[in-house]
Amino acid sequence: MNVEFLLPAYYEYSDAVDYYNLRFPGLGSKLESDFRKAIERIKKYPDAWQQETKETRRVLLSSFPYKIVYHLYDETVYIIAFAHTHQKPYYWVDRM
């Protein structure tokens, strides 16, 4: 199964990693690891995660307040948003 980012989602992810690395060196690497584990869970069980909207699902990261919002199409997981769970819900909906 392939995984592709929408460009805004990639920037959100990259900015979050940079933010945590600036706050505490090495913490961004932990975020990256948590993200990779979540992606592996999505790839293994793409339909198992909670629906966020009619066309998207979400996976919560285990150690950080972020969720990966994705859309599954054929054999590709499209990451729509890397969203902080305590900020503006559904700001990314227009990306669909």
Order of alpha helices (4+ residues) and beta strands (2+ residues): beta-alpha-alpha-beta-beta-beta
